[in-house]
């Protein structure tokens, strides 16, 4: 009756189905011509095409990064389909006109787009492969002056805003994957909260990859003007394919004076099977610019999916007294690899940042925290507090912490705490001796371990996140 | 509280067990009936704690022979959580710290898993809260302990009291107390012993595992067993404990030629 903690068996991935829908795809491969085709298909303004081409030319000169603690075979960028969209002639004005197959797909994923069943206080932008298929509550939000729409729509209706802010936080040549995204991105969400407006509901984007050969390159831009505030959440799932799919997104946030942006992610892309076959390569660049005084940007992420995760949601704290926060739970199981963390770049005076990172590694997975805290020469009185905790389940998993701290101002205060713990057999025995099953015991301990992060999630999603982790680890002890 | 015809709760027959292939239990025999309090004493390394862990089903111990019947069923065939849910409770010598899990949640999940096992409806958070507050008095514990993580940062005495609180809530049929007196000052010892006495009745049984006679001043056993080299070598009444206190273990060991 050996009850030792053994190799982990994952709960079957319940979002792994494929939607059978005709799609409008372009042939695989990447060139200036392909970029022109994408831009033409989307009927983009001239500045957008120039932006894309500039990014592409930069990308050609860049080298794929290899410093992360992850390993994967070389990606053939000529074999990826850069544009795939469900075949609909144009964006529908009302949900009644949206292809029912698509509505069903999102329904199956637990995202109801129909008027009756949707979450009452959450507006949703649903993105299927490369395009946005529906955005709810748009009119209601518009009454407050809030713009929440797909990126393509924003390019048609608010090109001046896109032109003003796009690429200001993540420049086209920022890094290899950001440059690729800037060249070929297909859709994403655009959020604009005007001066003084507190967005009356949660905004949420739901990303779904369906096509087996396509990459997903979405672009999200959120701008909060002076005194504005918004809470935004993204969720992601994908079908199960034996091949790996590339997901290279870019998210830019801009907060002006006294503005506040809270960005939460629950990432559950397909992680590959127990042997590591298939799964999403999640190579994402997310950065927020606290441009104004007293502005605040807060990242919360729950990363449970993807074969490989490579992402560092960051804050550039330019405005005096601005605040950056990063709360993260990254769970890896089986053969998953995650190299994730944040960068807090303190530029302005009295800027403050908090980093709370919780890594959980089970199975044969590798989970690394990588973070940079940089205090610039003018950042007098800057403060940072970092806490990085790792938890190991079983003896085959790995956890690493790579904190980089650069301080150029002597009045700054930087604190870093780290811990590694293991769910021990004796702890599990204590639970079972009190009649609590091992699965429940692990779920309770994980939930306690992650509480500081889950508390940051919007209410509706905190419960979901808790359940998601429990599901991911179900059957993880034998 | 010995009654001739009361139900047998635990019957251990020629039990042998190993840890990492080293034999520790070498033929344990013991019968415990409802209403009885037994104490097992013995020198270090005699196998007392191993015996308690084998009964509770600790995964590090392998049973190599013999049989254990608990309330008429084959105890060794049950998973540890099922043993617990059927009323076998082990108060740990070193209760574990569980960071991030509140004492109250732990108690509630534990209690409800037992209710579920008995096909009873689970108690909601409000009713359970009432139950816990009622039981806090048994070990004179402050309600503030409930919101803290299980045993985290508790003193030795607080941990032991927390064990007895769990016991008070779970109302076991067989409570095994492994060195519960170790590390307790006299006041804490009195509180813990008082708790155990309050919980003991004609329907349940208690097995005390201890080094020292002083616990037995507060919890009066019906039987005292001396354990050495993996088995019980002598059984007597309360007086045997006093004799051991006065004379040490050597004379028993010699007499039994262990």
Interface residues (C-beta under 8 A of the other chain):
Chain A: X1 X2 X3 X4 X421 X424 X425 X426 X427 X429 X430 X431 X432 X433 X434 X435 X436 X437 X438 X440 X444 X445 X447 X448 X449 X451
Chain B: X56 X57 X58 X59 X60 X79 X80 X81 X83 X84 X85 X89 X90 X92 X95 X96 X98 X99 X100 X101 X102 X105 X106 X109 X110 X113 X114 X117 X149 X166 X170
